[in-house]
Amino acid sequence: MKKILITLVSLSLVSLLTACQGDDPAPLTEEQQTLKDLAKTWSLSGASVDGTDVAEWFNGLKVSFTESKSFTVENAVPPIWISSGSFELLKSGSVYTIKRSDGVDLTISTLSETTVTITMTYDAPASARMAGISGSFTFTFEAN
């Protein structure tokens, strides 16, 4: 009788311990981690085109990215920053590019919990109102 009681208690303890152990969530892929880090609201802290400071062109610019691959822009400056859309996250080597739904590519130069630096090249049509702003843009954002 004592053996049966010990066996039952042992089985109960094993069942209890097994039931209490949660499944460890699968680790995030590199893309999922990048999306998670990117998914927040970012406020512009600096902007330049071909090395010239142009931050005043983008006063109050805020960009919000989501893990579901959409974005919104407060104080948008089209066509450089459109007001909203979706995006794909593409990787080439170790560099991620945000391909916006309007076809514009934004390269993520640096990304941390508090800062993201994004670069893009814009070639304005010669007849465009913003023809004078063609060049290589660098935008630095701070997390809100």
HUMOMO-V478642 format. One record per run of one state. SS is the DSSP state (alpha for helix, beta for strand, coil for the rest). FROM is the first residue (numbers start at 1). LEN is the number of residues. If there is no record, write none. Layout:
SS;FROM;LEN, SS;FROM;LEN
This chain:
coil;1;1, alpha;2;19, coil;21;9, alpha;30;9, coil;39;2, beta;41;9, coil;50;2, beta;52;2, coil;54;1, alpha;55;4, coil;59;3, beta;62;4, coil;66;4, beta;70;5, coil;75;2, beta;77;1, coil;78;3, beta;81;1, coil;82;2, beta;84;9, coil;93;2, beta;95;6, coil;101;4, beta;105;7, coil;112;3, beta;115;8, coil;123;8, alpha;131;3, coil;134;1, beta;135;9, coil;144;1
